[in-house]
Amino acid sequence: MKRLIEKRARRKRRKMSIRRKIVGTPERPRLTVFKSNRHLYAQVIDDSDGKTVVSVSSRSGDTKGLKPTVADGAKLGEAIGARMKEHKISEAVFDRNGHLYHGVVKAVADGARKAGITL
């Protein structure tokens, strides 16, 4: 149990270090990715208003049932990219949310780029 608490604390420290440097603006909002053992979530956030502009998850909508795998991460990235295009957002700042830029997190970013979003 102690090891799990330490792991969460390390991730939280990395997350805060990243968030000090990354800020979403109305012109270039922040694309953040969260992954759990069962689901994937992606949000586009405007930090100046403190509002979520667009969100996609593997729990609802057309992306329901996606698993936290690299292949499904790419599909989720393409879905968030398409939603961003609908809202006329073409650029974003990528926030890996304390996770390593590897595997599923990288697949989401690559999927968004494939949809035409500049990260």
Order of alpha helices (4+ residues) and beta strands (2+ residues): alpha-beta-beta-beta-alpha-beta-alpha
